[in-house]
Amino acid sequence: MRIGITYDLRAEYLAAGYSEEQTAEFDRPDTIDAIDAALGALGHQTDRIGSIRRLVERLADGDCWDLVFNIAEGLHGAARESQVPALLDAFEIPYTFSDPLVMAIALHKDVAKTLARQAGLPTADFAVVRQPSDVQRIELPLPLFVKPAAEGTSKGISPASRITRRENLPAACEELLARFRQPVLVETYLPGREFTVGIVGTGQCARVLGTLEIVLRPQAESDVYSLLNKEQCEELVEYRLARADSDAEVAQAEAIALAAWRLLGCRDAGRVDLRSDQFGRPQFLEANPLPGLHPEHSDLPILCTKLGITYQELIGQIVTSASARIHAGCYCAQ
């Protein structure tokens, strides 16, 4: 197949004047190199498209692809991860990973948690702060956890996210409201183990690859999988392979993750994050239908490495899942 690759390069946005935090979700050149190399080794012809602006230019020139391998995060708007999929849908060009609706739902954690709760999946109690006065109506018990409602890569998460004194909640919410210009999610703090479950496939064909337990090292920022901890994960985080066949808590986490993946309609590959409460019961945190794919730095490839799945095999499974959807009639490949 002729496969185009859409992505946002962090260096390009930094050069344009955007901050380190604004670009935290964007990719490094070696990620694109790795994806390109894996697709080539699988026998595909690749075409590096780049960001959505470049995609618009290419489409206007009449370019088309059998498949687009999309990892573009987007920068502006409440549905920024949906922009490239929506554009490709308009041109009837198939692509990897989830559709615009799923991307938007998953990005907004409060919406995803609401759907999960309505479906009977366990998730921590929460409230949404859209303006400072909303804080006064929050009656959740301490401790609490605050974070932007629609960010990834732990943006906006730090030790200050854990609120142990109610008088500190207004200032924490106001700071995030001003900084990110979006609602703030306030959750009951979960003190238990933290898991990220890797999943490949779509619908009833989806299956759990395995689970990583996120263990913070002594020198890490404590209690939270923060932006700093994630950015410096090689030094600050231990990723332990957790086995469902010997750990009932992990088995429960995987069952919840797969149910959430199917409920939200996620496709091809990604992760579901969970954390356990004080009783060791895993709770749904969020779904990531557009996973990081750096071969050594991103959670899903780290999990695959620990499972003995090569990077090329992971990319191959993603393309195979997307191709199966195309051939089933979801799209007419051009």
PyMOL commands that set and color helices and strands:
alter all, ss='L'
color gray80, all
select helices_A, chain A and resi 10-15+29-41+52-60+80-90+100-107+109-118+132-137+159-161+166-180+203-205+227-231+233-236+248-264+299-307+311-330
alter helices_A, ss='H'
color red, helices_A
select strands_A, chain A and resi 2-6+45-50+67-70+126-129+144-148+162-163+184-188+194-200+207-216+237-242+269-276+282-288
alter strands_A, ss='S'
color yellow, strands_A
deselect
rebuild
show_as cartoon
